[in-house]
Amino acid sequence: MSTEDPRAAGLAALAGLIADRTRAACLLALLDGRAWTAGELARHAGVAPSTLSEHLDRLVAGGLLAQERQGRHRYVRLAGARVAQLVEDLAAQVSPAQVRRPPRGLREASAGAAMARGRTCYDHLAGRLGITITDALTERGLLRQDTGFALTDAGLEWFGAAGIPLDLSGRRPPARACLDWTERRPHLAGAAGAALCRRALEAGWCVRVGSGRAVRITPVGEQVMSDLLGIPSGALR
C-alpha cells in the first residue's frame, strides 16, 4: 500500500511548470507587479509569440498567472502575492556563481546596477534601497527580526503617523521577510512592505527607472526618509 504524500503529485506538477527557461523568464519579469502583454513577454524571453502563448496557457492553467483580454491584446500578471513570494524565494536560492557573467555592453551593466540599487519585488522595495529601509526600521525598534519579521507596537503606530495606511484585514501577514537575491539579506515584505512601496511611488519618494523593476529615490524621498527614519542623505542612492 502506497504511503506517498497526497501533495507529491501536485508539487511535482508545480515544479514542472517553473522548470522551463522561457516560463521562468516570464515569471521573473512579472515580479515588477504589472500586467504585460503576451507580445512584450515574447520579446523579453526571445521566443516567437506562438511559442510564448503555449507557455502562458500552461502557467494560467497551473494557477501561477492570471490573464485578461482587452481588444486584441492579452495581458497576464502573477496570480497574487503568494506566487510572487514563491518565485522570489526560488530565485534567491540561485547561487551568484550561476548568474555571474560579464554584462553584454554598457546598457546591460547600467540596468544591472540600477536593479541592485533599488527595485520593486512584486509590490515591495528591494535591493540596497529596500535593505537600508528595513535596517532603519529595525534599528529604531519598529521592526523585529530576531524571531522572524514582525512589526512592533511602535512600528504599527509609525506607519499610521507617517501616513502609510496598513490593510491588515486579509490573510497576508503584516510583515514578512523576503530574501533579497542581490543583497543576500532579507528585506521587508508583507502588508507593511506593500503599503510602504505603494506610498513611496504615489508620493514621489521613489520613481521607476525605465520600464523595468528598477526604482530610484528622489530628493523628496531622501528628505522624507531622513525625517521619518533618520537615514542619512545619500545612503539610499
Beta strands, then each sheet from edge to edge (+ up, - down):
strand 1: 36-37
strand 2: 65-70
strand 3: 73-78
strand 4: 119-121
strand 5: 124-126
strand 6: 143-144
strand 7: 150-151
strand 8: 176-179
strand 9: 186-189
strand 10: 206-208
strand 11: 215-217
sheet 1: 1+ 3- 2+
sheet 2: 4+ 5-
sheet 3: 6+ 7-
sheet 4: 8+ 9-
sheet 5: 10+ 11-
end
